[in-house]
Amino acid sequence: MTALPFVSPELKQKAQLVHDRLCAVYGCPIPYFHNHDPLSELISSLLSHRTKNADSSRAFKQLKQRFPDWAEVANADTVEVERAIAPCTWPDQKAPRLQQVLRLVAERRNGDLSLEFLADLPVLEARAWLEALPGVGPKTSAAVLLFSRLRRPALPVDSHHHRVAVRLGLIPAKVAVGPSHAVLSAQLPPDWSAQQVYDNHEVLMLHGQKCCYYSNPACDRCAVFDLCPFGQARLVASPKQSGV
């Protein structure tokens, strides 16, 4: 098996230190925000693509209210599904995609419209099964396994998480969000529980939302500033602007 780049012992040690510091700031363990079954988590994740959390949550709730089960969504008039998920972005594209995914799950599982079987597969195999579905990439497959009641240790990487990891030098800027999943996962201890993996995702995401902003990051109050090449370079370039 070919070793992943950017997974040296030094980077693993740094990833652990970043995790520990940010956990102290944001308070680990962090409670799970969902307890969906894995199929419901898949639908929720697909609705959330390029959509604000509040809007995707409203779309998911409306879909559940309009249709009593996922089989009815799969077989419904597409226009009705589109109306139900109207709060999310691109409902005209997501409605037929949701129906396609649901039908494919039922087809691949001989009529069983459920993803509970993923609990019995190795994490990488479960992710590969999910990523064979249209519209499902590394972030979605990890979200289904980690956020659902399956609670499997799979690391999702969102844009905030990715930005913080790049600035800290855990991954180069040239590594896009998709490929970064494998690298950042490999930097974590292999025996970590789902809760620890969830905490890692959450604290890096929260740090991107609350401190390491896309524009004008608050380097003056960053708990990992001394570990951050981006912040150090920013200080040298403009000490007054950085406020450090």
Buried (B, 14 or more C-beta within 10 A) or exposed (E): EEEEEBBEEEBBEBBBBBBEBBBEBBEBEBEBEEEBBBBBBBBBBBBBBEBEEEBBBBBBEBBBEBBEEBBEBBEBEEEEBBBBBBBBBEBEEBBEBBBBBBBBBBEEEEEEBEBEEBBEBEBEEBBEBBBEBEBBBBBBBBBBBBBBBBBBBBBBBBEBBBBBBBBBBBBEEEBEBEBBBBBBBBBBEEEBEBBBBBBBBBBBBBBBEEBBEEEEBBBEEBBBBEBBEBBBEBBEEEEEEBEB
